[in-house]
């Protein structure tokens, strides 16, 4: 294999829009980059995605002689890239709240089948992080829970379903992003735990997944100073990527990086230097998700290092062979028919997951109080709660959806209201039969918590629906009924409406520990 083609096998890149521009195609042919990642910016209809993936495969095969891995972050819930004509599963925490590993398997099979039908063959899921830190700004409901026992069964079920559908699964973010208070998209987190502590908690899901044959593991851009003495994140650390992951844990599949353009790498090490260090550390494939120009620079730099003998030829050739084996195995599975994407059967499964996940966390009156004839509904409009998620578009509005079903008043709240807005919200409670407030990461946005407390002081019948992380329900005022919904999207709000109307019961079990 020519050196440029070999190097290109180790790189992912992406592009804007629902079609590939000619300039992008020209640069990919020139650079021989062999793999593509898709985001919401690339997704229109299922038919459009299928046509796009076929075009990607033609382009990459023509340029490199090898098929492409086409990756996507389709975790479910807040990290979902697919469009409205697809059946999108709930977040990991919601699936875990159902308490049914069979549903997690069905979530993986459903998701994998729809991805495969559209031509996407690599899903960057499941998340194996244990969300042991409630103040984690980027994982939260993306995690299956706050303990290994909560995470392992549904995560393995999701991975098994993806595998059965013929799509590569990826365990992330090794060796664990759950106990951080910094988002690696915007900063450089640090986890100061010993190997023994990690083996007792964070690494347990990865060990279980490796035993079950998980085909890929994604590295995290996190400092683990007890594992790596140099000031290097896991992605760039040979002691973590090779000695721990491949050596001690015995992983033999693909090791991929989180995006190398994230600020944890770009700001502290530089993307290009970070890519070179990651490859030397034992990462098989790196993501340069948002710039083909930067990916081309990375390819050129890696080729120079190869020619100068500064890359271990045997290691890189073995890494290339792993990539090619994974691609060859994927090509043996025929794609399902496109008309099964977003089918009523799939949508019924998704509805069941959302409804069964709803968790009654606090019930001071022994249940959910009746709304009465003039309820007040308070909530934010959708916003990007983390750097990783794609908020649902198309007019989704919690307060207005509930008002349309139950009447009353809809009141919009800022993502982090100030004191003046909090006072104005509380005044609106007067004369209403009940108050329902939908919060989105209120535990990290104190203004929403202040609004909740002010409403509780102003009205005796308040219901709080946590629309993303359930930590919003920690230490609720004593008269407030708390419901965990684990997501802010149309399906989660529809499930809440059915619950408040008395059409279904809250059957979920909280997968995390709450304070107070």
N, C-alpha and C positions, 0 to 999 in steps of 0.2 A: 504493500500500500504506500502511495506517495506520502511524503511527510506532511504537506498541507492538508491532505484528506484525513490523515491520521489525527492531526491536531484538531481539525474541525469536528471530529467525533466527540471531543471532550467539551464542546461549547454549546450552550443554548442562547438564543437571542429572540427578540420579539419586535413587533412593529405596531404602528397605529392604524386604525381603520379596519373595515370588514373585508377589504381586499388588499393584496400585496401590491404596493406601488412598483413600477418598473425599476426605479432607482434601488429599492430594497432588493429586488430579484437580481439585478446586476451585481450588487455588492455581495450577495450570498454566493452567486456563481463564482465570483472572483476569489472569495475568501474560503470557500469550501466548508462553511459552517454547517454542521449536520443535524441540528435539532432546533425546535421552535417551542416557545411558550406562549400560550394564549391568555388574554385577560378579557374583562368585560368589554373593553374598547374594541375587541375583535368579533364580538358575538352579536349577531342579529337573529335570524330565524334558524331553526334546526337545519333546514335545507341549505341555507347560506353557509353554515358552519361545515356541513358535509362537503359542499363544493370547495370551500376554502381548504379543508384538510386534504382533499384529493389534489388540489393544485400545489399545496406544500409538498406532498409526497412526490409529485412529478418533478418539481423544481429541485428538491434535495437529491433525489435519485439521479437526475441528470447531471447535477453538479458534483456528486461525490461517489456515485455508484452504490450507495447504501440507502436504505429507507431511513426516514426521520422518526425520532421520538418526538411526539407532539404532546406537550405537557400542559396542565391546567391545575389551578388551585380550586378544586370543587369539593370542599370539606362538607358543605351544607351550612345552613344558618347564615351567619354574617359573612362568612367567606365563601361566596358562591359567585361564579362568573357567568353561568348560563342564563338564558333569557326566559321570558314568560311562557314560551311554548314548551318548555321542559318541566319535568317534575323534579323539584328541588327539595331535598331532604332537610330536616331541621338540623340545628347545631349538634355537635357531639354531646354537649351537656344535656340537651333535650332528649336525645336518643337514650342516653344513660339513665335519665330520670324515669323512663318507662320501665326500667328494671328487667327488660326482656332482651337477652343477647340475640335471640332469633330475629328481632326487629332490626338490630344493628347489622346482621348478616343481610337481611332483605334490603336495608339501606344501601349497603355496598353493591349488592347485585343490581338493584335498580339504577343506581348512579353509574356503575360500570357499563351496564347494558346501553344506557342512553349515550354515554361518552363514546363507546365503541361504534354505535350506529352512526355517529357523526364523524368518526375518524380520529378521535382523540384516544391515544393509547397509553397515556401515563398520567395518573391522577396523584397529585402531591398531597396525599392523605392516606391514612388517618393521622391526626395529631396524637402523639403519645405523651405529651407533656402532662405532668401532674400539677394542677393549679393549686399549689399549697399556699400561695401568697395572694390573699384577696385583693391586694392593691396592684396586681399584675395588669398593666395597661393594654396588653396586646393579645394575651391568651384567653383568660376568662372562660366564657361559654364555648370556646373552641376546644376546650379540654373536656374529657369524659368525667372528670371528677377530681377530688382533692386527695385521693389515696390510690396506691397501686391496685387495690382490690376493686375500686370503682372504675378504673381506667382499662384494665387488661381485658375483661370479657367483651365489652362492646367494641373496643379497638380491634381486637382480633377478629370479631365477627364482621366488621366493616372491611377489613383487609381480605378475609376469605371471600366475601361477596364480590369485591373488585376482581380478585384472581379468577373466580369462576366465570366472570363476564369477559375475561381475556384482556384485562387492563392492568398495567403495572401499578401496584400500590407503593406508597413511600411513607415510612415511619419518620416523624419529625417532632421536635427539633433536637437532635442528639447533641450532648447527653442530657438535655432537659432545659426548657425555657419557662417552666412553671413557677419557680421560686425567684422571680425577678420583679423589680419595680420600675424597670427601664425597658422601653421598647427598642429593640435592635434596629428598627427602621430609622430611628432618629438619634440613638445614642449607643454606647457600648456598655452593656450590662455586665455584672460580675456576680458569680455564685461562689462563695468562699466555703465550700464543703469538701471534706475529705473523700477519697475514693470509697471508704467504708460507708460513709453517710449516703453517698450517691447510690451505691449498690443496694442499700437498704430501702431506697425510695425511688429516686428519679430513673435509675437504670432498670428497675424491675420490668416495666412494660417493654423496653427495648430487648431485654433478655428473652422475654416471652415471645415477642414477635420474631426474633431471630430463630428461636427453636421451631417456630411454625413456618419458617421459610419465607419471611418477608423479602421481596426482591430488591428493595432499595431503602436506604436510610439517608435523611437529609441532615446536614450539620447545622449547628447554630453559631451565630456570631457573638459568642459570650465568652468572657474570661473565666477560666477555672484555675485560679492560681495554685491550688493544691495539686492539680494534675499537670500543669504546664508552668514551669518556673519562669520562662520568658514571658514577656507581656504580649501574648498572642491569644486570640480567640480560638475556640475549638476548631473552626474551619481551617485555620492556618497551622494547627498544632499536630505534628507527627506523633507525639506521645498520646494524643487523644484519638486521632483518626486511624493510626496504624497499631500502636501498642495496645490501646484499650479496645477500640471497636473491632478491629480485625484479629488482634492477638488474643486478648483475654476473653472477649465475648464470642469470638469465632465467626464473625460475619463474613460471608463470601460473596455477597451481592454487590449492587451498584451503590457507591457513596456519592451523593450529589450535594452541592452547596446550596444554602439559601442565596438569595440574589446578592451578587458581589457589588451592586451599586447602592446597597443600603448604607446608611451613614455610619453604622458601626464599623464598616470596612473602609468606605470611601473617605471619611473624615480623618480616620486615625492611621490608616496604612496606605491608602491609595488603592483604587480598584485594580489596576494592572499589577502592582506588586502583590496585592492580596491574592489575585488569581494564580500567580506564579507560586506563591507560598502554599496555596491550597493544593495545587497539583503535586508539588513536592511532598506535602504532608500525607498524600494518599487519597485525596478526593478524586474521583473518576471524572466527574462532569460538573462544570460550573455554570451558573446562570448569570448572563449579562442581559437582563430582561428587557431593557428599555432603550438600547442603543446598539444598532448594528455597527456603527462606526467604532464604538468602544470594543465591541466583540472582535472586529477586524484587527484593531490594535493588539488585543490580547493574543489573537492567533499569530500575528507577526512576531510578537515578543516570545511566545512559546517556541516558535520555529527557530528563532535565533538561539534560544537557550539549548534546544535540541542539537543544533548544528555545532555549537560550541562545546558540547559534552557536559553541560551543566544540568541536564535532566538525566535521571537514571533511565537508560534505554530499556533495560529489561522490565523495570517496573511500569513504564509507560506503555510498552507493548502488551504486557499482561493486562493492564487497565483497558486498553483498546479492545483486547479480546473479550473481556467481560461485557463491554458495551455491545459489541457485535453479536455475542451470544444472546443477549437480552432482546435485541432487535429481531434476530432470526426466529426466536421462540414466539414473539408477538405476531409475526407474519403468518403463522400457521393457523391462527384463529379467524374464521370468516366473520365479517361485520354483521350484526343483526340488521333487520330492515329498518329504514328510517322512520316508517310510520308508527313504530312502537314508542318513539320519543314523545313524552308528554301524554301518553295514553290515559284513558280514564282509569284503567287498572292501576297504573303507577300513581296517579293523583289520589286515588282512594287510599293507597298505602301511605302516602305522605300525610293525608288528612288524619289517618289513624295515629300516626306518630305524633303529630302536633297535639291532638286531643289527649292522647294517653300521657303525654309529658307534663301537662299542666299540673302544678304542685301547689297545694294549699299549705303555705308555710306558717301562717298565723291566722287563727280563727277565734277571736275573743268572744263571739256570740255563738260559737259552736257550729259555724258554717258561714256561707257567704250571704250577707244580708240582701234583702230585696232592694232594688234600686228606687222604687217609688215612681211617682208620676212626673217628677221634675228633676232628673239627675243632672249633675254637672260633671263634664268630662274634660280633664286637663292633660295635655301631653305635648311633647316636642314633635316637630316635623322630623322626618328622617335626616340623619347626618352621619358622617363617617366617624363612628365611635372609636375606631382604631385605624392605623395606617394600612392594615391588611384587608379591611372589608370594603365591599362595594354596596352602599346603601341602596335599597330598592327605589326605583324611580316610578314615574307614572301616577303621581297624585296620591300616594299612600299617606294617610293621615289618621292616627289613632283616635283622636278626639272626634273627628268628623265621621269616621266609620261607626263609632259607638252611638253618636247622635243620630245617624241615619237609621239605626236599628231601634233605639229606645226613646228617641225624642230628647227633650231637655236642651242643654246648652253645651256647646263645644268651645273650649278656651285654649288658645295656643300658648305655650311656654317656651322660653329660650332654653337652649341646652344647658346654660349655667346662669339662671336669672339672678339679678342683683337685688339688693334689699328693697328698692322701690317696687320692682316687679313682683317680688314675693308678697309684699303688702297688698298690692293690687289683686293678686290671685286669691289671697285669703278673703278679701272683701267680697269676692264673687260667690263665696260659699253660701252667704245668707239667702234664705228663701228657697234653697234647693233641698230636695228630699234625700239626696245622697251625693257623695263625691267619689269619682273614680279618677285616680291619677296614674298615668303611665310614665314610668321613669326609664331612662336609658343611661346606664353607668352612673347613677346618682352617687354611688359611693366614691367616685372620683370627681364628681362635679357637685360641690357642696351647695350650690344654689338650688338645685333640684331637691336635695334633702331638706333645705330650709323651707322650701315651698310645701313639701309634704308635712313637715312639722307644723307650719302655720295653718294649713288646712285642717290638721287634726285638732288644733286648738280652737278653730272656728266652727267645727262641725262634729257631731258625735258619730256619724256613720260615714267612714272613709275606707275605701278599698284602694290598695296600691298594687298595680301590676308591674313587676320588674320585667321590662321588655328586652333586656340583654342579660347582664350578669345578675344572678340572684342575690349578690351581696348587698344590693340596695335595700334588702329586707332585714338586714341586721339591726337589732335594737329598735324595732318599730314602736311608735307610741302605743300604749296599751289597748286603745280602742280600734286600731287600724287592722283590717283584714289584709293579709299579704299573699299574693299569688305570683309564683315564678313562671314566666312564659319562655324565657331563654332566647328570645329573638324578637326583632321588630320588623316584621314583614306581613304581607297580606294574609298568609295562612295562619300565622300565630294570632293575629288580631281576630280573624274569623273564629278560631277555636275559643278565644276568650269570650267572644260574643255569645257563642253557644253555651259556655259555662255560666255566664252571668244571666242568661235567659233560663237556666235550669234544664237545658236540653241534654247536657252531659254532666258528669261528675269529675272532680279533680282526682286523678288516680296516681299522679306522679310521686316519686320519692326523691327528696333533695340529695344530689350526689356530692355536695360539699358541706363543710361545717361553717355555720354562721356565728358571728360574735353576738353575745347577748341574747 
